[in-house]
């Protein structure tokens, strides 16, 4: 399945969603819908999923043009759609591997927090939640997610300090699990995804649901609260 924002491909039991809007892979409503359309076609009872970006760019977060527009209903719709997508990926019934192909800023970092295993590339690429430096509040659904995944010693530095990490330095922070050369990224991601695809069904799904239940419930409840505001 293809469109101008996301491509779904298959390699044996591995589903691969590639984000590519030709620019910064921002989470516009169109990008979010494209990813959801791809997810609709990914098996939930077998295999595993890889999410990757374009060379040099995983995702730069929400569409800042929409935020700068001041169109409150449009901003709210884009934000809620993005939060719901992250919740869907976080709770996805099968293993999810991120092949972080470059920069992952703001929502790009939060997307990494949704994935079960994260592989990045070496180089001058950055990850991090920069909201404090851009005078933005990190909303509860996202705050719950990053608090769950970030290493305790990096909580204040990464969230309130808006610290940015090179991908190899992000391992200690809990934002990355493995780093490869750019040319071997997808090979490493596929190898890991094939290993995780051997996890039993429904044992993996049930155990994952129990493992993340408290955080997943907090995220979904926070999204419901935001919908009523």
HELIX and SHEET records of a PDB file:
HELIX    1   1 UNK A   29  UNK A   39  1                                  11    
HELIX    2   2 UNK A   64  UNK A   69  1                                   6    
HELIX    3   3 UNK A   72  UNK A   90  1                                  19    
HELIX    4   4 UNK A  107  UNK A  114  1                                   8    
HELIX    5   5 UNK A  131  UNK A  134  5                                   4    
HELIX    6   6 UNK A  140  UNK A  149  1                                  10    
HELIX    7   7 UNK A  152  UNK A  154  5                                   3    
HELIX    8   8 UNK A  155  UNK A  155  1                                   1    
HELIX    9   9 UNK A  156  UNK A  160  3                                   5    
HELIX   10  10 UNK A  170  UNK A  173  1                                   4    
HELIX   11  11 UNK A  182  UNK A  184  5                                   3    
HELIX   12  12 UNK A  185  UNK A  196  1                                  12    
HELIX   13  13 UNK A  203  UNK A  228  1                                  26    
SHEET    1   A 6 UNK A   6  UNK A  11  0                                        
SHEET    2   A 6 UNK A  14  UNK A  19 -1                                        
SHEET    3   A 6 UNK A  48  UNK A  52  1                                        
SHEET    4   A 6 UNK A  96  UNK A  99  1                                        
SHEET    5   A 6 UNK A 117  UNK A 121  1                                        
SHEET    6   A 6 UNK A 178  UNK A 180  1                                        
SHEET    1   B 4 UNK A  56  UNK A  59  0                                        
SHEET    2   B 4 UNK A 102  UNK A 105  1                                        
SHEET    3   B 4 UNK A 126  UNK A 128  1                                        
SHEET    4   B 4 UNK A 165  UNK A 166 -1                                        
END                                                                             
